[in-house]
Amino acid sequence: MKKTTIIRLIAMLMLAVMMTSALASCANTGSPNETTASPSGDGPQTQAPVEETTTDPTLDPNGYKKDDIPEDLKFNTDINILVWDDVEHEEFEIAYEDLSGDIVEQSLYDRNSKVEERLGLTLNFIRVNGNSDNVSGFSAYVNNSVSINAKEFDVIGCYSLTLAKCASSGYLYNMLDDSCEYLNFEQPWWSDLLLEQATFGDNLYFASGDISRNALEMMYVCYANTALLAEYNLQNPQELVEPGDWTYDKFIEMCQGVYKDDGDGEKNCTSTSGDTFGYVTSGIHTDPWFYGSGATICERNADGEIIESPSFTGERVANTLDKLYGLLYNSTYGIYTSSVTHQRAFGEGRVLFMMERARVSHKLLAAEYGETEFVILPCPKYDKDQERYITVMGNPFTLYGIAADIADPKMASAFIECFASEGFRQVTPAVFEISLKTRYVADSLSGIMYDMIRENITYDIGRIFSSDLIGQSTFRNAVAGQQNWGSVAKQATKALTRQLKTLNNKLNK
């Protein structure tokens, strides 16, 4: 997802100027289509492509980057793709008879049709449950096939942690092998940061980017309730983003004073009722605080080995916990809950800030709380001196790889490259530009914020391989139990050191 950075070049003084700049950035850069209001008033529609004359052979007539797959490449056969059936948001196939008029569904259907037409392939999707509750089961399914060289499937697309488990178990083919000649990871539909982190020596077992719809849906963003901003006379926090002032301290400062008791005299937030707060969070949704500080569990060294990141036990994480404890436990303005209650509370207008995945904007807020208005921001950063805002990805996005017993790696590589590039041209505009950036937010600045959020996604290799390492709950548990980070992190690294040695031996083969 290599997109041209537009935020830092846009002055945040005049809304009209910024909107014009944002729309202009979509044209002829390989970015998704611009949108316009629907004549019926029920949402935006994709504009008709503008026919342009171009002499650049790398661009299509509408200015989108083309892939390198030869036009005459035809396989005239079937290709079998093993995918997770319990995917959060469908990204693999939509049958023609199931099309409902939804623009994202249509984009998935059109992508698949185009891939089949271009490569002379018939796409057969084999669906097996593979989410966080089915990591072992999916991995066992792959093992049962690959270990006997059954060649049951060619390509695998699954939940990030599940496919990482398949990689460490030896069930995936090296995508950097010369036989995978049609893969071009320099293209903008691939996440260059993920590739940088996930290459082990001369081996790469999985990749993601615009090939996965869920990679867009699962970005963590910060929602701000506009009614509460007005009620408490607070500055629009979007104005703080460009100068770098949208920090942990500023976030906490804006939460101060935002509290309203529901009448029972107790500080509480339940699944059905509760007080009004500046901030509510729980469990996995504390992850943006850990990653927003610049920390990761692991990193990759120059030799392609995974090592413990010095930031994991660093002072910035300890300081982040102290700030978070103060807000959640030592004030009335924030609260930590044992279950996911913040989504409903925000939808009902009882929470100023919510850090959640982008998909919540339509899966919950638009679907159930349509009158709740909000703006989008990146999650805040540790301090003003930190170079960038950091976006953590929710785990339910899809990694794609090639089965270890593949009969025709050239065909598999052509399919994956074509599937990604057509997704870039068709699915990404429907999900990102038309839905997330336009349909579900009323203000133009939120679209610009989304561009920044997408550009700053981080991939922690320790998070992706958590099934083989120490899991992802160290920071979460520290927040829930108000634990001392120094002692918690020290204990975790003892196990991490042992497990990293084993994992590196598996991946650097």
ABEGO torsion letter per residue (X at the ends): XBBBBAAAABBAABAAAAAAAAAAAABGAGBBBBBBBBAAGAEBBBBBBBBBBBABAABBAAGBBBBABBAABBAGBBBBBBBBAABABBAABBBAAABAGBAAAAAAAAAAAAAAAAAGBBBBBBBBBABAAAAAAAAAAAAAAAAAGAGABABBBBBAAAAAAAAAAGABBBAABAABAABBAABAABBAAAAAAABBEABBABBBEAABAAAAAABBBBBBBAAAAAAAGBBBAAAAAAAGABBAAAAAAAABGBBBBAGAGBBBBBAABEBBBABBBBEAAAAAAAAAAGBBABBBBAAGBBBBBAAAABAAAAAAAAAAAAAAAABAABBBBABBAAAAAAAAGABABBBBBAAAAAAAAAAABAABBBBBBBBBBABAABABBBBBBBABBBBBBBBAABABAAAAAAAAAAAAAAAAAAAAAAAAAAAAAAAABABAAAAAAAAAAAAABBBBAAAAAAAABAEAAAAAAAAAAGBBAAAAAAAAAAAAAAAAAAAAAAABX
